[in-house]
Amino acid sequence: MTPAPLKAVPAPAESDDLYEVRRKIYPRAVTGLFAGWRWTLVWATQLLFYVLPWLTWNDRPAVLFDLLTRRFYIFGLVLYPQDFIYLTGLLIISAMSLFLFTAVAGRLWCGYACPQTVYTEIFMWIERKVEGDRPARMRLDREGRSLRKFGLKSAKHLLWIALALWTGLTFVSYFTPIRSLIGSVGNLTLGPWETFWVLFYSFATYGNAGFMREQVCKYMCPYARFQSSMFDHDTMIITYDKARGEPRGPRSKKADVAALGLGACVNCNLCVEVCPTGIDIRNGLQYECIGCAACVDACDKVMDRMNYPRGLIRYTTQNGLANHWTTRQIIAHALRPRVLVYTGILAAVTIALFAHMLTRVPLKVDVIRDRGSLGREIEDGMIENVYSLQIINTAEISRKYKLTVSGIESARVASESVVEVPSAEARLLPVRVRIAGGSAKPGTTKLVFQIEAVDDPAVAVREKATFFVPR
């Protein structure tokens, strides 16, 4: 199906500028169903972000990405660089989720959960509390220099900076335990890399949410540019019902709309005033629209005051709007091939990833044969090979492991066969394996190492190797 076109508001024909000077946007506060959902996601994501570093698990942070020791702790799960496949699976799940949500209902991620949207919403809330709503902020910016204006602006920026610094500190606490991090800040002993990333992330939060705002969504985020490839005429988007709303024009609440020849739109422009990117949704679908539905909440309130039916601006599809479909018909057409394919891939990858994580053995073993000594004949005519075994105990309890070998009938471990490895630690162990002379042909023969936990036989790993017999 042909993707739905995304429109951009054209620049004035007489303009010879190479770029458009930014017009500052003053979004008006709005309440309603979708505003409530947006703030629910703000609270949910930020509680998760700010609280997780303070949680503990087995006397350590519950979530910690320890780059120095190359261990990544996620509650009871300890991951190593060898577990990179899990990150790959997580990225695939994230990408497929984005494709699925976009194909079904447009830019849900952008409108409700994207960090840029979330922090812009928080910063604008602080701005409104300090400077007032849209009209008050516009008057304040038009004022000349005054002590009142300086005080309000300073208070706003101090609150922004405090929040940005705490956000930067929280971000770094996912890599350095937050209690030691705060102690280092208090003692002025914070390391250079921690200092850099705290300030960098703080500056990015302060600049993006406080100043750039919609510019990030419109010009810096690549998603705005390629989203149309995931849209079609059955994708739910925020749409203005032009057939019902036009011709627009002001009128009194008691006016006879039919006699005046007007549509339902009273041309109040509230849909534009509440938009965080400053677009007019009545001009059609535009790539700048982040799908926050603020215009829907604003328009529904106007419709309520005028005693008109809600839904002049609403979530619907282009086919649904053109064909006057019911909600059930719209939902039925949403289950189209691309949605089913995205859902199938997402379900398969998610089930496979979590099944593998739940059934993984908390033990990793790497076997390396000593290249400096391919094989040697010792007393009693026996043949010996030397190996290096790296045993990684990924469980958070200390364990003893028993080493055995198989594959050659007379093979046995001639060195330490029981080894203890502390919790979440690795141990490099030299291992000598011997076979009776004549029990294997000259050259290489397959050998299997069996490493099994003494206290739990289910925790076991088999690793293949080769045994070299000199000619």
C-alpha positions in Angstrom: 0.0 0.0 0.0 1.3 3.5 -0.8 2.7 5.1 2.3 0.9 8.1 3.7 2.6 11.4 2.6 4.2 13.5 5.2 3.9 17.2 4.6 6.1 20.0 5.7 4.9 23.6 6.1 6.4 25.4 3.1 8.7 28.4 3.6 7.4 31.8 2.2 8.2 32.0 -1.5 9.7 35.5 -1.2 12.3 34.3 1.4 15.9 34.2 0.1 17.4 32.9 3.4 19.5 29.7 3.3 17.9 28.7 6.6 14.9 29.6 8.6 15.4 31.5 11.8 13.9 29.5 14.7 10.6 30.8 15.9 10.4 30.3 19.7 7.5 28.1 20.6 5.5 28.6 23.8 3.4 25.5 24.3 0.3 26.0 26.4 -0.5 23.6 29.3 -3.1 21.1 28.5 -5.0 18.4 30.4 -7.0 15.4 29.3 -6.8 11.7 28.6 -3.6 11.7 26.5 -1.9 14.3 28.7 -2.6 11.9 31.6 -1.1 9.0 29.8 1.9 11.1 28.9 2.5 12.0 32.5 2.0 8.4 33.6 4.9 7.4 31.3 7.0 10.3 32.5 6.6 9.1 36.1 7.1 5.5 35.2 10.3 6.0 33.2 11.8 8.5 35.6 11.1 6.4 38.7 12.7 3.5 37.0 15.7 5.5 35.9 16.4 7.4 39.2 15.5 4.5 41.6 17.3 1.5 40.0 20.8 2.6 40.9 19.8 2.7 44.6 18.5 -0.9 44.7 20.8 -3.6 46.0 21.1 -7.3 45.3 23.5 -9.6 47.1 25.3 -6.7 48.7 25.9 -5.0 45.4 23.9 -2.6 43.1 21.0 -4.5 41.5 21.9 -3.0 38.1 25.5 -2.2 37.4 27.6 -2.2 34.2 31.1 -2.6 35.5 33.3 -1.8 32.6 36.6 -2.2 34.5 35.9 -5.8 35.5 33.8 -6.5 32.4 30.9 -7.7 34.3 27.3 -6.6 33.9 24.9 -7.1 36.8 21.1 -7.1 36.2 19.6 -8.3 39.5 20.4 -12.0 39.8 21.9 -12.1 36.3 25.7 -11.7 35.8 26.7 -11.2 32.2 30.1 -11.1 30.6 31.4 -9.9 27.2 30.8 -13.5 25.9 27.1 -12.8 26.5 27.1 -10.1 23.8 24.4 -12.1 22.0 21.9 -10.9 24.6 22.5 -7.3 23.7 22.0 -8.2 20.1 18.7 -9.8 20.9 17.7 -6.8 23.0 18.5 -4.5 20.1 16.4 -6.6 17.7 13.5 -6.6 20.1 13.7 -2.8 20.5 13.9 -2.3 16.7 11.0 -4.7 16.0 8.9 -3.1 18.7 9.5 0.4 17.2 8.5 -0.9 13.8 5.4 -2.6 15.1 4.2 0.3 17.2 4.8 2.8 14.3 3.0 0.6 11.8 0.0 0.3 14.1 -0.3 3.7 15.8 2.4 6.1 14.5 5.0 7.8 16.7 3.9 6.4 20.1 7.5 6.2 21.2 8.2 9.8 20.3 5.0 11.1 21.9 5.1 9.3 25.2 8.4 7.6 26.1 11.3 9.1 24.2 13.8 10.7 26.6 13.7 13.9 24.6 9.9 14.1 25.0 10.1 13.1 28.7 12.7 15.6 29.8 11.2 18.4 27.6 7.9 17.8 29.4 9.6 18.0 32.8 11.6 21.1 31.9 8.5 22.8 30.5 6.6 21.9 33.7 9.3 23.7 35.7 9.2 26.6 33.3 5.4 26.9 33.8 5.7 26.8 37.6 8.3 29.5 37.6 7.2 31.8 34.7 3.6 30.9 34.2 1.6 29.5 31.3 2.0 30.5 27.6 0.6 34.1 27.9 2.7 34.9 31.0 5.9 33.5 29.4 5.3 35.5 26.2 4.8 38.7 28.2 7.9 38.1 30.3 10.1 37.6 27.2 8.7 40.8 25.7 9.5 42.8 28.9 12.6 44.8 29.1 15.4 44.1 31.6 14.1 44.1 35.2 15.0 42.6 38.5 11.8 40.5 38.4 12.6 39.1 35.0 16.2 38.3 36.1 15.0 36.6 39.2 12.4 34.4 37.4 14.8 33.4 34.6 17.6 32.7 37.2 15.3 30.5 39.3 14.2 28.5 36.2 17.7 27.9 35.0 19.0 27.0 38.5 16.3 24.3 38.7 17.1 23.1 35.2 20.8 22.8 36.0 20.1 21.0 39.3 17.9 18.5 37.6 20.4 18.1 34.7 23.3 17.5 37.1 21.3 14.9 39.1 20.3 13.2 35.8 24.0 13.1 34.7 25.0 11.7 38.1 22.3 9.1 37.9 23.4 8.1 34.4 27.0 7.5 35.5 25.8 5.6 38.6 24.8 2.7 36.2 28.6 2.3 35.7 29.9 3.3 39.1 28.0 2.4 42.3 26.0 5.5 43.2 26.9 5.5 46.9 30.7 5.6 46.2 30.0 8.1 43.3 28.2 10.5 45.6 31.0 10.0 48.2 33.6 10.9 45.6 31.6 14.0 44.6 31.4 15.1 48.3 35.1 14.5 48.8 36.1 16.1 45.5 37.8 12.9 44.4 35.7 12.1 41.4 37.8 10.5 38.6 38.3 12.3 35.3 36.1 10.0 33.3 33.3 10.1 35.8 33.5 13.9 35.8 33.5 14.1 32.0 30.4 11.9 31.6 28.5 13.5 34.5 29.0 16.9 32.9 28.5 15.7 29.4 25.2 14.0 30.1 24.1 17.0 32.2 24.9 19.4 29.5 23.1 17.3 26.9 20.0 17.1 29.1 20.1 20.9 29.9 20.6 21.9 26.3 18.2 19.4 24.6 15.3 19.7 27.0 15.8 23.4 28.0 16.7 25.0 24.7 16.7 22.8 21.6 13.4 20.9 22.4 11.5 20.5 19.1 14.6 21.1 17.1 16.0 17.8 18.2 12.8 16.0 17.0 12.5 18.0 13.7 16.1 18.1 12.6 18.4 15.9 14.7 16.4 12.7 15.1 16.6 10.4 12.1 13.3 8.7 13.0 11.4 11.7 11.8 12.8 11.3 8.3 12.3 7.6 7.8 9.0 7.1 9.7 7.0 7.4 6.5 8.4 4.1 5.3 6.5 2.4 8.1 3.2 4.4 7.6 0.4 3.4 5.4 -3.3 4.4 5.1 -4.2 2.0 7.9 -1.7 3.4 10.4 -3.5 5.2 13.2 -2.3 8.8 13.3 -3.6 12.1 14.8 -5.9 13.5 12.1 -8.1 16.6 11.7 -11.5 15.7 10.2 -11.6 18.3 7.5 -15.0 17.2 6.1 -16.5 17.9 9.5 -14.4 20.9 10.5 -14.4 23.1 7.4 -15.2 25.8 6.7 -13.9 26.9 10.1 -14.7 30.2 11.8 -15.6 31.7 15.2 -19.2 31.7 16.4 -21.2 31.9 19.6 -22.2 28.8 21.5 -25.8 29.3 20.5 -25.2 30.1 16.9 -26.9 28.0 14.1 -23.9 26.5 12.5 -25.9 25.3 9.4 -27.3 28.8 8.8 -23.8 30.3 9.1 -22.4 27.6 6.7 -19.6 26.8 9.1 -18.0 23.5 10.1 -17.2 22.3 13.7 -13.8 24.1 13.9 -14.2 27.4 15.7 -10.7 28.4 14.6 -9.5 29.0 18.2 -6.0 27.8 17.3 -5.6 26.0 20.7 -4.5 22.9 18.7 -1.5 24.9 17.5 -0.8 26.6 20.9 -0.5 23.3 22.8 1.7 21.6 20.1 5.3 21.2 21.4 6.6 21.4 17.8 4.4 24.3 16.8 2.6 22.7 13.8 -1.0 23.1 12.7 -2.4 19.6 12.5 -5.2 21.0 10.4 -2.7 21.3 7.5 -2.5 17.5 7.4 0.0 14.8 8.4 3.5 16.4 8.9 6.8 14.8 9.8 7.2 17.2 12.7 4.2 15.7 14.5 5.5 13.5 17.4 2.1 12.0 18.1 1.7 13.4 21.6 -2.0 14.0 21.1 -1.9 17.4 23.0 -4.0 18.8 20.2 -6.6 16.1 20.7 -7.0 17.0 24.3 -7.3 20.7 23.6 -9.8 20.3 20.8 -12.0 17.9 22.8 -12.3 20.5 25.5 -13.4 23.1 23.0 -15.9 20.7 21.5 -17.3 20.0 25.1 -17.7 23.7 25.7 -19.5 24.2 22.3 -21.7 21.1 23.0 -20.3 19.5 19.8 -19.3 15.8 19.5 -15.7 15.1 20.4 -13.3 13.8 17.8 -12.7 16.7 15.4 -9.1 15.9 15.9 -8.6 12.3 16.9 -6.6 9.1 16.5 -7.8 7.4 13.4 -6.5 6.1 10.0 -6.6 7.8 6.7 -8.8 5.0 5.3 -11.0 5.1 8.4 -11.5 8.9 8.0 -12.2 8.7 4.3 -14.6 5.7 4.5 -16.2 6.7 7.8 -15.2 3.4 9.5 -16.2 2.5 13.0 -13.6 1.8 15.6 -14.1 -2.0 15.1 -13.5 -1.6 11.4 -10.3 0.4 12.0 -9.0 -2.2 14.4 -9.8 -5.0 12.0 -7.8 -3.3 9.2 -4.9 -2.8 11.6 -4.2 -6.5 11.5 -2.6 -6.4 8.1 0.4 -8.5 6.8 3.2 -6.1 7.8 1.8 -5.9 11.4 1.5 -9.7 11.6 5.1 -10.2 10.3 6.4 -7.7 12.8 4.5 -9.3 15.6 5.7 -12.8 14.7 9.3 -11.8 14.5 9.1 -9.9 17.8 7.4 -12.8 19.6 9.9 -15.3 18.3 13.0 -13.3 19.2 11.6 -12.4 22.6 10.6 -16.0 23.5 14.0 -17.3 22.3 16.0 -14.6 24.2 14.2 -15.1 27.5 14.1 -18.9 27.2 17.9 -18.9 26.6 18.4 -16.6 29.6 16.3 -18.6 31.9 18.0 -21.9 30.9 21.5 -20.7 30.7 24.1 -22.5 32.9 25.9 -20.1 35.3 29.3 -21.5 34.1 31.5 -20.7 31.2 34.7 -22.6 30.2 37.3 -21.8 27.5 39.9 -24.5 26.7 43.2 -23.6 25.1 45.8 -26.2 24.4 49.4 -25.2 25.1 50.9 -24.4 21.7 54.4 -24.5 23.1 54.1 -28.3 23.8 52.0 -30.2 21.3 52.5 -33.5 23.1 55.2 -35.4 24.9 56.0 -38.9 26.0 56.6 -39.3 29.7 57.4 -42.2 32.1 55.7 -45.5 31.6 55.1 -44.7 27.9 52.2 -42.3 28.6 51.4 -39.3 26.4 50.7 -35.9 28.0 49.2 -32.7 26.7 48.9 -29.5 28.6 45.9 -27.2 28.4 44.8 -23.9 30.0 41.2 -23.9 31.2 39.5 -20.5 32.0 36.6 -21.3 34.3 34.1 -18.5 34.8 31.7 -18.9 37.7 28.8 -16.6 36.7 26.8 -17.5 39.8 26.9 -15.3 42.9 28.0 -18.2 45.2 31.4 -19.7 45.5 31.5 -23.2 43.8 33.8 -26.2 43.5 34.0 -27.9 40.1 35.2 -31.3 39.2 37.1 -31.8 35.9 36.9 -35.0 33.9 37.9 -35.9 30.3 36.4 -38.3 27.8 36.8 -39.2 24.1 39.9 -41.4 24.6 39.4 -44.5 26.7 42.5 -44.1 28.9 42.4 -40.3 29.2 42.6 -38.9 32.7 43.3 -35.6 34.4 46.8 -35.8 35.9 46.7 -32.4 37.6 44.3 -30.8 40.0 40.8 -32.2 39.2 38.7 -30.3 41.7 39.0 -26.5 41.6 37.1 -23.8 43.6 36.1 -20.5 41.9 34.7 -17.6 43.9 31.4 -16.1 43.0 31.3 -14.0 39.8 35.0 -14.7 39.3 37.2 -16.4 36.7 40.2 -18.7 37.2 42.8 -19.7 34.7 43.8 -23.3 35.5 46.7 -25.3 33.9 45.5 -28.9 33.3 47.6 -31.9 32.3 45.8 -34.7 30.5 47.5 -38.1 30.0 46.6 -41.2 27.9 48.2 -44.6 27.8 50.6 -45.1 24.9 49.0 -46.8 21.9 45.4 -45.9 22.9 45.2 -43.2 20.2 46.6 -42.9 16.7 49.4 -40.5 16.0 48.1 -37.0 15.1 45.1 -35.2 16.7 42.2 -37.0 18.4 39.0 -35.4 19.7 38.8 -34.9 23.5 36.0 -33.6 25.6 36.3 -31.8 28.9 33.5 -32.1 31.4 33.3 -29.4 34.1 30.6 -30.1 36.7 29.7 -28.3 39.9 30.2 -30.6 42.9 27.1 -29.3 44.7 24.8 -29.2 41.6 25.4 -31.7 38.8 23.0 -29.7 36.6 25.6 -26.9 36.4 27.9 -28.6 33.9 29.6 -27.7 30.7 31.2 -29.8 28.0 33.9 -28.3 25.9 35.6 -30.0 22.9 39.4 -30.0 22.4 42.0 -32.0 20.6 44.7 -34.3 22.0 48.0 -34.5 20.0 49.9 -37.8 19.8 53.5 -37.5 18.5 54.5 -39.8 15.6 
